[in-house]
Amino acid sequence: MRYSYMVIDFADLGGDFAAGLEFIRTCGYVGVELNLTPAVLGQLDAIERTAEACGLAVPSLLTGAAYVEGLCLSAPERGRRTSAVERLKSYLPIAQRFDALLVVGLLQGLRADEPDAAVANQRIAAGLREVGLAAQEAGVELVIEPINHLQVGFNNSVAEVRALIERIGVPAFRPMVDTIHMNIEEKSLTQPIFDCGSALRHVHLCESNGGVLGSGHLDFEAVLAALDAIGYAGFASVKVYRQASLRQAAPASLAHLRGLVG
């Protein structure tokens, strides 16, 4: 398994982000997943140089920060939907540059944006089809993250995401899984992995409490065994967003995972 560490807030790396990336590498990670916030978008050249210098891949890029700006794939206002599509298309050259996946999830919006799920899904599929066709020409892959119903209004389960990808009908899109969202939406942490099979393209490993892996109740040993059983060869990105700093969470989480398989 190749592990990457998710940096949700670039400020978490500290004033010297090069030192922060180097720390992630010394913990044993081979990749770093970045969130396309203004802070990241404003210094892509430096990030690329630094990641390359310390031997870290950037296998995946989060796109949800754009939702905070009002961009939304399900919104009734055509302008908001068009802006969301154009923003995702503008990220394609960045994904090309880093040879990274684009992760789509939060940009689908909430039921407050569009209460009618059928209407929302028509808009989401239409917008992502346009993005997917452009991604196909650019040679970029996208994954749709099944996010729990408290954070996103639509396609919360892995099965719903797989159905959405079928509606989009563009091979550039593949499913992914995130353990904290599966803990809320699924009956099993492993069956959705088996259901995706060889189509599974990305994984987020996040504890039930959002803290250091091993501090909650999720059965990561079973998750890793399921990934191994389907021959998953992509990255698994460790996500810790509360209860610990990066310098606490990164080494402890990876040590927990390695202890399960070693």
C-alpha positions in Angstrom: 0.0 0.0 0.0 1.2 3.5 -0.9 0.3 6.0 1.8 -0.1 9.7 1.3 -1.0 12.3 4.0 -3.8 14.8 3.4 -3.1 18.4 4.1 -6.5 20.1 4.3 -5.2 23.5 5.5 -1.9 24.4 4.0 -1.1 26.5 7.0 -0.8 23.2 9.0 2.6 22.7 7.3 3.9 25.7 9.2 5.7 28.9 8.0 8.3 26.8 6.2 6.1 24.5 4.2 9.2 22.8 2.7 10.1 21.6 6.2 6.5 20.4 6.6 6.6 18.3 3.5 10.0 16.9 4.4 8.5 15.9 7.8 5.7 14.0 6.0 8.3 12.2 4.0 10.4 11.3 7.0 7.3 9.8 8.6 7.3 7.2 5.8 4.7 8.7 3.4 5.4 8.7 -0.3 2.7 11.2 -1.2 0.8 14.2 0.0 -2.8 15.0 -0.9 -3.4 18.8 -1.2 -6.6 20.9 -1.0 -6.9 23.4 -3.8 -7.4 26.4 -1.6 -6.2 29.9 -2.6 -3.1 29.3 -0.5 -2.1 26.3 -2.6 -3.2 27.7 -5.9 -1.0 30.8 -5.3 2.2 28.9 -5.0 2.0 25.9 -7.2 5.5 26.4 -8.7 7.1 26.3 -5.2 5.0 23.3 -4.1 6.0 21.4 -7.2 9.7 22.1 -6.8 9.6 21.3 -3.1 7.6 18.0 -3.4 9.9 16.9 -6.2 13.0 17.8 -4.2 11.9 15.8 -1.2 10.6 12.8 -3.2 6.9 13.2 -2.5 4.2 12.5 -5.1 1.1 14.6 -5.2 -1.4 11.8 -6.2 -4.6 13.6 -5.5 -6.1 17.1 -5.3 -9.2 18.1 -3.4 -11.6 20.5 -5.1 -14.3 21.2 -2.4 -12.8 24.6 -1.3 -14.5 26.2 -4.3 -17.9 25.5 -2.7 -17.2 28.1 -0.1 -17.0 30.7 -2.9 -20.6 29.8 -3.9 -19.8 27.4 -6.8 -22.2 24.5 -6.8 -23.0 21.8 -9.3 -26.7 21.4 -8.2 -27.6 25.0 -7.7 -30.8 26.4 -9.4 -28.8 29.4 -10.6 -27.1 28.6 -13.9 -24.2 30.9 -13.2 -23.3 29.0 -10.0 -23.4 25.7 -11.9 -21.4 27.0 -14.9 -18.8 28.5 -12.6 -18.4 25.2 -10.8 -17.9 23.4 -14.1 -15.4 26.0 -15.4 -13.5 25.9 -12.1 -13.2 22.1 -12.3 -12.0 22.4 -15.9 -9.5 25.0 -14.8 -8.0 22.5 -12.4 -7.3 20.0 -15.2 -3.9 21.5 -16.1 -2.9 21.4 -12.5 -3.8 17.7 -12.2 -1.8 17.1 -15.4 1.1 18.9 -14.0 1.2 16.8 -10.8 -0.1 13.6 -12.5 -2.8 13.7 -9.9 -6.4 12.7 -9.5 -9.1 15.4 -9.0 -11.4 14.5 -6.1 -15.0 15.8 -6.5 -17.4 15.8 -3.6 -18.4 19.0 -1.8 -19.1 20.8 -5.1 -22.3 18.7 -5.5 -23.9 21.0 -2.9 -26.5 20.6 -0.2 -30.2 20.1 -0.1 -30.3 23.8 0.9 -29.0 24.5 -2.6 -31.5 22.2 -4.3 -34.2 20.3 -2.3 -35.2 18.0 -5.2 -32.6 15.2 -5.4 -33.7 14.1 -8.8 -33.3 17.6 -10.3 -30.0 18.0 -8.4 -28.6 14.8 -9.8 -29.6 15.7 -13.3 -27.6 19.0 -12.9 -24.7 17.3 -11.2 -24.4 14.6 -13.9 -24.7 17.1 -16.7 -22.0 19.4 -15.3 -19.6 16.5 -14.5 -20.2 15.0 -18.0 -18.8 18.3 -19.4 -15.9 18.2 -17.0 -15.3 14.5 -17.8 -15.1 15.0 -21.5 -12.5 17.8 -21.1 -10.6 15.6 -18.6 -10.6 12.7 -21.1 -9.0 15.0 -23.7 -6.4 16.1 -21.1 -5.7 12.6 -19.9 -6.8 13.4 -16.3 -8.8 11.0 -14.1 -11.4 12.2 -11.6 -12.9 10.4 -8.6 -16.2 11.2 -6.9 -16.1 10.9 -3.1 -19.1 9.6 -1.3 -19.6 12.1 1.5 -22.0 11.6 4.3 -25.4 13.3 4.3 -24.5 15.8 7.0 -21.9 17.4 4.7 -23.2 16.9 1.1 -26.8 16.6 0.0 -26.4 14.0 -2.7 -24.7 10.7 -3.5 -23.7 9.9 0.0 -23.1 6.1 -0.4 -20.6 4.3 -2.5 -23.5 2.7 -4.5 -25.0 6.1 -5.2 -21.7 7.4 -6.5 -21.3 4.3 -8.7 -24.8 5.0 -10.1 -23.9 8.7 -10.7 -20.8 7.6 -12.6 -22.9 5.4 -14.8 -25.2 8.3 -15.5 -22.3 10.6 -16.4 -21.1 8.0 -18.8 -17.5 9.2 -19.2 -14.6 6.8 -18.4 -12.6 9.6 -16.8 -14.7 9.2 -13.7 -14.0 6.4 -11.1 -15.3 5.7 -7.6 -13.4 6.2 -4.3 -14.1 5.4 -0.7 -13.6 7.3 2.5 -13.8 5.3 5.8 -15.3 8.0 7.9 -18.2 8.6 5.5 -18.7 4.8 5.0 -18.9 4.6 8.8 -22.0 6.9 8.7 -23.6 5.8 5.4 -22.8 2.1 4.9 -23.7 -1.2 6.7 -20.2 -2.4 6.1 -16.7 -0.9 5.8 -15.6 -3.6 3.4 -18.5 -4.6 1.1 -18.4 -1.2 -0.8 -14.7 -1.9 -1.5 -15.6 -5.3 -2.9 -18.5 -3.8 -4.9 -16.1 -1.3 -6.5 -13.5 -4.0 -7.3 -11.0 -3.1 -9.9 -12.8 0.2 -10.6 -11.8 1.6 -7.2 -9.3 4.5 -7.9 -8.7 6.3 -4.6 -9.0 5.8 -0.8 -9.3 8.1 2.2 -8.5 6.5 5.6 -10.1 8.5 8.3 -10.9 7.5 11.9 -14.5 7.5 13.3 -13.7 10.5 15.4 -11.6 12.4 12.8 -8.5 12.0 14.9 -5.3 9.9 14.8 -5.9 6.5 13.2 -6.4 4.0 16.0 -8.0 6.5 18.4 -11.6 5.6 17.3 -13.4 2.4 16.6 -12.9 1.7 12.9 -11.5 -1.7 11.8 -8.7 -0.6 9.5 -7.3 -4.1 9.5 -10.4 -5.3 7.7 -10.3 -2.3 5.3 -6.7 -3.0 4.4 -7.4 -6.7 3.9 -10.3 -5.8 1.6 -8.1 -3.5 -0.4 -5.5 -6.2 -0.7 -8.1 -8.7 -1.7 -9.2 -6.6 -4.7 -5.6 -5.9 -5.7 -5.9 -2.2 -5.0 -2.6 -0.6 -6.2 -3.4 3.1 -5.7 -2.8 5.5 -2.9 -4.5 5.5 0.5 -4.5 9.0 1.9 -4.5 9.4 5.7 -7.0 12.1 6.8 -6.8 13.6 10.3 -8.7 16.8 10.8 -9.1 17.2 14.5 -7.7 16.3 18.0 -4.0 16.3 16.8 -1.5 18.4 15.0 0.1 17.3 11.8 3.3 16.4 13.6 1.4 14.3 16.1 -1.0 12.7 13.6 1.2 11.9 10.7 3.6 9.5 12.4 1.1 8.0 14.8 -1.4 7.2 12.1 1.1 5.5 9.8 2.5 3.6 12.7 -1.0 2.3 13.5 -1.5 1.2 9.9 1.8 -0.5 9.6 1.2 -2.3 12.9 -1.9 -3.9 11.5 -0.1 -5.5 8.6 3.3 -6.1 10.0 
